[in-house]
Amino acid sequence: MSTNQRRDRRRDIPRTDAVLSDPRLIAAASALGRAAVKSAVSEAQRRARLGELPPDAVADAAAAALPRRATTLTPVINATGVVLHTNLGRAPLSAAATDALLAAAGHTDVEFDLATGQRARRGRGMLDALAAAVPAAEAVHVVNNGAAALALAATALAAGREIVVSRGELIEIGDGFRLPDLLQSTGGRLREVGTTNRTALRDYEAAIGAETGFVLKVHPSNFVVRGFTAGVATQELAGLGVPVVVDIGSGLLAPEPLLPDEPDASTALDDGATLVTASGDKLLGGPQAGLILGRADVVERLRRHPLARALRVDKLTLAALEATLRGPESPTWGALRRDAHEIRSRVERLREALGEQGITAEAVESTSVVGGGGAPDVELPSWAVALDPTLTDPLRSHDPPVVGRVERGRLLLDLRCVSPEQDDTIRSAVVAATTRSGR
């Protein structure tokens, strides 16, 4: 191609301001920002200069290249069978919580009393809702996650002092995070008692002294030890004459027949715990948060500690958590309580629909789990669509992505965590993935 031809083609490429006047790009600039839109236009113009695009396709290419949202976080369909999947954001928020987020996005009365025009207690609606959900707690407070709740308790009650804890409860959770490291970072000294499999009340009694800040009881929420084991109940620890902090981890607020061995906040407080700490984005089904419940004077001591300011939650968390506490059943509990027969019927319908498209699929029994470091011994009977494992990657790259699990050489799409309204979306995703993979 001659130099004159190249110049002619470049002259045909529309100017940036002309492309930006396209109605699609004007709308995108409002949602994504002008810089992102201009970058997409520049890239499309570059491709046109290289001859990869005709000049009249620049605006189309720029519009097609733009993301749907200003965030890189991508909503996915969780077909793994893990209800609280940490890698997928744990608890999905309810419609009530999502609506509350939108309501709180602008200016709100988060620390303002509309009736008096005076400053008000921050997050009072959420705190009232949490207190109502756990009547056994004299007072409540919320920080930004479960580890922060325990760190605040350790800092306020045991900096420079001893934290008495069973060796069998010095747990490690995801990503190499170890509880002893967290506790020691607060300035507390660990006083380990008992052994990894057996700890008796006398072990605690022998360790308690003038240097004791509190006794810590931790629920080993992501593993189970069986056999020759022994532990000490909260009720017995409460008689030792020192504060007892119980970290229940998963955020269950009251006893639940579906999870009979999972500790809950109400029972721990009734049994004499001084404080209970837990997460908000696990079994509670809300946003990431750290719950602190217990004796009024101790909760107030934590609330007034300087570290509490650094761990404060924002208005979005306050709104979503209150809506979770006051609103209808969360998607987490909807998934946990979903009937296996209902799941099987949906799987069978999905299998038949895929078969009509010429796609080989099988309805198979599956086992779902709670996940998120909760109820590690609980298995939930479920059903899944079994597909060729080569569809794993294409389904992950679909919009929206569908994430399943590969087991025994098959890709399983377990529908326990999938709402019935998403079944057709999964069907369409599998059809598209099969077409892309050429199967």
C-alpha positions in Angstrom: 0.0 0.0 0.0 1.4 3.5 -0.9 1.9 6.4 1.4 -0.9 8.3 -0.1 -3.3 5.4 0.5 -2.3 5.3 4.2 -2.8 9.1 4.5 -6.3 8.8 3.0 -7.3 6.1 5.4 -6.1 8.1 8.4 -8.0 11.2 7.2 -11.2 9.1 7.2 -10.8 8.1 10.8 -13.3 10.3 12.8 -11.9 12.8 15.3 -12.2 12.1 19.0 -14.8 14.7 19.7 -16.9 13.4 16.8 -16.8 9.9 18.2 -17.5 11.0 21.7 -20.7 12.7 20.5 -22.2 9.2 19.7 -25.2 8.8 22.0 -24.0 5.5 23.3 -20.7 6.9 24.4 -22.4 10.0 25.9 -24.5 7.6 28.1 -21.4 5.5 28.9 -19.5 8.5 30.0 -22.2 9.2 32.6 -22.0 5.7 34.0 -18.3 4.9 33.5 -16.5 8.3 33.4 -15.2 10.3 30.5 -11.7 9.0 30.9 -12.7 5.4 30.4 -14.7 6.2 27.3 -12.0 8.3 25.8 -9.5 5.5 26.3 -11.8 3.1 24.5 -12.2 5.6 21.6 -8.4 6.1 21.4 -7.9 2.3 21.2 -10.5 2.0 18.5 -8.8 4.8 16.5 -5.5 3.1 16.9 -6.9 -0.1 15.5 -8.4 1.8 12.6 -5.0 3.3 11.8 -3.5 -0.2 11.6 -6.2 -1.3 9.3 -7.8 -3.6 11.8 -11.1 -1.7 11.6 -12.8 0.4 8.9 -13.0 4.1 9.9 -16.7 4.0 10.1 -16.6 1.3 12.8 -14.6 3.2 15.4 -17.6 4.3 17.4 -19.1 0.8 17.3 -15.7 -0.8 18.4 -15.4 1.8 21.3 -18.9 1.1 22.5 -18.4 -2.7 22.4 -15.1 -2.5 24.3 -16.5 -0.6 27.3 -17.2 -2.6 30.5 -20.8 -2.8 31.8 -19.8 -1.3 35.1 -17.2 1.1 36.6 -16.0 -1.7 38.9 -13.9 -4.7 37.9 -15.9 -6.9 40.3 -18.0 -9.2 38.3 -21.3 -10.8 39.4 -21.1 -14.6 39.1 -23.5 -17.5 39.4 -22.4 -19.8 42.2 -23.0 -23.3 41.1 -20.3 -24.8 43.2 -22.6 -26.2 46.0 -20.6 -24.1 48.6 -23.2 -21.8 50.2 -20.7 -19.4 51.7 -17.9 -19.4 49.2 -15.1 -17.1 50.4 -13.6 -16.7 46.9 -17.1 -15.6 45.6 -17.8 -13.1 48.4 -19.4 -15.3 51.0 -23.0 -14.3 51.7 -25.0 -12.8 48.8 -27.1 -9.9 50.0 -30.9 -10.0 50.1 -33.0 -7.7 48.0 -33.8 -5.7 51.1 -30.1 -5.2 51.8 -29.4 -4.3 48.2 -32.2 -1.7 48.3 -30.7 -0.4 51.6 -27.3 0.1 49.9 -28.9 2.3 47.2 -30.8 4.3 49.9 -27.5 4.9 51.8 -25.5 5.8 48.7 -26.2 9.5 48.9 -26.5 11.8 51.9 -28.1 10.1 54.9 -28.9 10.7 58.5 -26.2 8.3 59.6 -25.1 10.6 62.5 -27.9 13.1 62.4 -31.3 13.3 64.2 -33.9 14.7 61.7 -36.3 15.5 64.6 -34.0 17.6 66.7 -31.4 18.7 64.1 -28.7 17.5 66.5 -25.9 15.0 66.1 -27.1 11.4 66.8 -25.6 8.0 67.6 -24.0 6.6 64.5 -25.8 3.5 63.1 -28.5 3.6 65.8 -31.0 1.8 63.6 -28.6 -1.1 62.9 -27.5 -1.3 66.5 -31.1 -1.5 67.7 -31.9 -4.2 65.1 -28.9 -6.3 66.3 -29.8 -5.8 69.9 -33.3 -6.9 69.2 -32.0 -10.0 67.4 -29.9 -11.0 70.4 -31.8 -10.0 73.6 -29.3 -11.8 75.7 -26.7 -9.1 74.9 -26.7 -6.1 77.2 -25.0 -4.1 74.5 -23.8 -4.5 70.9 -21.1 -2.9 68.7 -20.0 -3.5 65.1 -16.6 -3.2 63.4 -15.4 -4.0 59.9 -14.9 -7.8 60.1 -14.8 -10.8 62.5 -11.0 -10.7 62.9 -11.3 -7.0 63.8 -13.9 -7.7 66.5 -11.5 -10.1 68.2 -8.5 -7.8 67.7 -10.4 -5.0 69.3 -11.4 -7.2 72.3 -7.8 -8.4 72.7 -6.4 -4.8 72.5 -8.8 -3.3 74.9 -8.8 -6.1 77.5 -5.4 -7.8 77.3 -2.7 -5.5 75.8 0.4 -6.3 77.9 -1.5 -9.1 79.7 -2.3 -12.7 79.1 -4.9 -14.3 76.9 -5.6 -17.9 78.2 -6.6 -20.2 75.3 -6.7 -23.9 74.6 -4.0 -25.2 72.3 -6.7 -27.0 70.3 -8.3 -23.7 69.4 -5.3 -21.8 68.0 -6.6 -22.2 64.5 -5.5 -21.2 61.0 -8.1 -20.0 58.5 -7.8 -19.1 54.8 -4.8 -17.6 53.1 -2.4 -18.6 55.9 -4.1 -16.4 58.5 -3.4 -17.7 62.0 -5.3 -16.7 65.1 -2.1 -16.6 67.3 -0.5 -14.1 65.0 -3.6 -11.8 65.3 -3.7 -12.0 69.1 0.0 -11.4 69.6 -0.2 -8.4 67.2 -2.5 -6.7 69.7 0.2 -6.7 72.5 -1.4 -9.6 74.4 0.6 -12.6 75.5 -0.8 -16.1 74.8 -1.0 -18.5 77.7 -1.7 -21.8 76.0 -3.4 -24.5 78.0 -4.2 -28.2 77.5 -3.2 -30.2 74.4 -4.4 -30.1 70.8 -7.1 -32.7 71.5 -7.9 -32.4 75.2 -8.3 -29.4 77.5 -9.8 -29.6 81.0 -11.2 -27.0 83.4 -8.2 -27.5 85.7 -5.9 -26.4 82.8 -7.6 -23.0 82.8 -7.7 -22.8 86.6 -3.9 -23.3 86.8 -3.2 -20.6 84.2 -5.4 -17.8 85.6 -3.6 -15.2 87.7 -3.0 -11.5 88.1 -1.8 -11.2 84.5 -4.9 -12.7 82.9 -6.7 -10.3 80.6 -9.4 -12.8 79.6 -10.1 -16.4 78.7 -10.7 -17.0 75.0 -12.8 -19.8 73.6 -12.7 -20.2 69.8 -14.9 -22.3 67.7 -12.7 -24.3 65.3 -15.1 -23.6 62.5 -13.2 -25.0 59.6 -12.3 -28.5 60.9 -13.5 -31.2 63.2 -11.4 -33.2 65.7 -12.8 -36.7 66.5 -11.8 -39.5 68.9 -10.1 -39.0 72.2 -11.1 -35.3 72.7 -12.3 -33.0 75.5 -13.1 -29.3 75.8 -14.6 -27.0 78.4 -18.0 -25.4 77.9 -18.6 -21.7 78.1 -20.7 -22.2 81.2 -17.8 -23.7 83.1 -15.4 -21.0 81.9 -17.7 -18.3 83.1 -17.2 -19.5 86.7 -13.5 -18.8 86.7 -13.9 -15.1 87.8 -12.3 -13.5 84.7 -13.8 -12.2 81.5 -14.6 -14.9 78.9 -14.6 -14.0 75.2 -16.2 -16.5 72.9 -15.4 -16.2 69.2 -18.2 -18.2 67.4 -16.9 -17.2 64.0 -19.8 -17.9 61.7 -22.4 -15.4 63.0 -25.2 -17.6 64.0 -27.3 -15.5 66.4 -29.7 -18.1 67.8 -29.9 -22.0 67.9 -30.7 -23.5 64.5 -31.9 -27.1 64.1 -30.3 -27.4 60.7 -26.9 -26.8 62.3 -27.2 -28.4 65.8 -23.4 -28.3 66.5 -22.8 -24.7 65.4 -22.4 -22.4 68.4 -24.7 -19.3 68.5 -24.4 -15.9 70.1 -27.5 -16.2 72.3 -26.6 -19.5 73.9 -23.0 -18.3 74.5 -24.2 -15.2 76.3 -26.9 -17.1 78.3 -24.0 -19.5 79.4 -22.1 -16.5 80.8 -19.8 -15.2 78.1 -18.7 -11.7 78.7 -18.3 -11.0 75.0 -19.2 -12.8 71.8 -17.5 -12.0 68.5 -18.7 -13.1 65.1 -18.8 -12.3 61.4 -21.7 -10.7 59.6 -21.1 -12.1 56.1 -21.4 -15.8 57.0 -24.5 -17.5 58.5 -26.1 -14.1 59.3 -26.2 -13.6 55.6 -25.2 -9.9 55.6 -22.3 -7.7 54.5 -18.8 -8.1 55.8 -18.8 -7.0 59.5 -17.6 -8.0 62.9 -20.2 -8.3 65.6 -19.5 -7.6 69.2 -22.2 -8.6 71.8 -22.1 -8.8 75.5 -21.9 -7.1 78.9 -22.6 -3.4 78.6 -19.6 -2.0 80.5 -17.2 -4.2 78.5 -18.8 -3.4 75.1 -18.6 0.3 76.0 -14.9 -0.1 76.9 -14.3 -1.5 73.4 -16.4 1.1 71.7 -14.4 4.0 73.4 -11.0 2.4 72.6 -9.0 4.5 70.1 -8.6 1.4 67.8 -12.4 1.3 67.4 -12.3 4.4 65.2 -9.9 2.6 62.8 -12.2 -0.4 62.6 -15.4 1.6 62.1 -17.9 0.5 59.5 -19.2 2.8 56.8 -22.8 3.8 56.1 -23.2 1.2 53.4 -22.4 -1.6 55.9 -24.7 -0.1 58.4 -27.6 0.0 55.9 -27.1 -3.5 54.5 -26.6 -5.0 58.0 -29.7 -3.4 59.4 -31.8 -4.6 56.4 -30.4 -8.1 56.8 -31.4 -8.1 60.5 -34.9 -6.6 59.9 -35.7 -8.0 56.5 -36.9 -11.3 55.1 -34.9 -14.6 55.0 -31.5 -14.0 53.4 -30.3 -15.8 50.3 -27.9 -17.7 52.5 -30.7 -19.3 54.5 -32.8 -19.8 51.4 -29.9 -21.9 49.9 -29.3 -23.8 53.2 -33.0 -24.7 53.6 -33.6 -25.5 49.9 -35.3 -28.9 49.6 -33.2 -31.5 47.7 -36.3 -32.8 45.9 -37.0 -29.3 44.6 -33.4 -29.0 43.4 -33.6 -32.4 41.7 -36.7 -31.3 39.8 -34.9 -28.2 38.6 -31.8 -30.2 37.6 -34.0 -32.6 35.6 -35.7 -29.8 33.7 -32.3 -28.2 33.0 -31.0 -31.6 31.7 -33.9 -32.0 29.4 -33.6 -28.5 28.1 -30.0 -29.0 27.3 -30.7 -32.4 25.7 -33.1 -30.6 23.3 -30.2 -28.5 22.3 -28.1 -31.6 21.6 -26.0 -31.2 24.7 -25.1 -34.3 26.7 -25.9 -33.6 30.4 -26.7 -35.9 33.3 -28.7 -35.3 36.5 -26.6 -36.5 39.4 -26.7 -36.5 43.2 -24.4 -34.0 44.8 -23.3 -32.9 48.2 -23.3 -29.2 49.2 -21.5 -27.7 52.1 -22.0 -24.6 54.2 -18.5 -23.2 53.6 -17.1 -19.9 54.9 -15.5 -21.6 57.9 -18.9 -22.7 59.3 -20.4 -26.1 60.1 -17.5 -28.1 58.6 -19.2 -31.4 59.5 -22.5 -30.6 57.8 -23.3 -32.1 54.4 -26.4 -31.0 52.5 -27.9 -33.5 50.0 -28.3 -31.8 46.6 -28.4 -32.4 42.9 -26.3 -31.1 40.0 -26.1 -31.1 36.2 -23.0 -33.1 35.1 -21.3 -31.8 32.0 -18.2 -32.3 30.0 -15.3 -30.7 32.0 -14.0 -28.9 28.9 -16.9 -26.4 29.5 -15.4 -25.2 32.7 -13.3 -22.4 31.2 -16.0 -21.2 28.7 -18.6 -21.0 31.4 -16.3 -19.0 33.6 -15.8 -16.5 30.7 -19.5 -16.2 29.9 -21.5 -13.1 30.9 -22.5 -13.7 33.6 -19.8 -16.3 34.5 -21.1 -19.6 35.8 -18.7 -21.2 38.4 -19.1 -24.9 39.1 -16.8 -27.6 40.4 -14.9 -30.4 38.7 -15.3 -33.8 40.4 -14.3 -37.2 39.1 -13.8 -35.9 35.6 -17.1 -34.1 35.3 -18.1 -30.5 35.6 -20.9 -30.3 38.2 -23.3 -27.4 38.3 -25.0 -27.7 41.7 -28.2 -25.7 41.9 -28.5 -25.4 45.7 -27.0 -21.9 45.7 -28.7 -20.9 42.4 -32.1 -19.2 42.5 -34.7 -20.7 40.3 -34.9 -17.5 38.3 -31.3 -18.2 37.2 -31.9 -21.6 35.7 -32.6 -20.3 32.2 -29.5 -18.2 32.4 -27.4 -21.3 33.2 -29.1 -23.1 30.3 -28.2 -20.2 27.9 -24.6 -20.1 29.3 -24.1 -23.8 28.7 -25.4 -23.6 25.2 -23.1 -20.6 24.4 -20.1 -22.4 26.1 -20.8 -25.5 24.1 -20.9 -23.5 20.8 -17.6 -21.7 21.6 -15.8 -24.9 22.6 -17.0 -26.6 19.3 -18.5 -29.6 21.0 
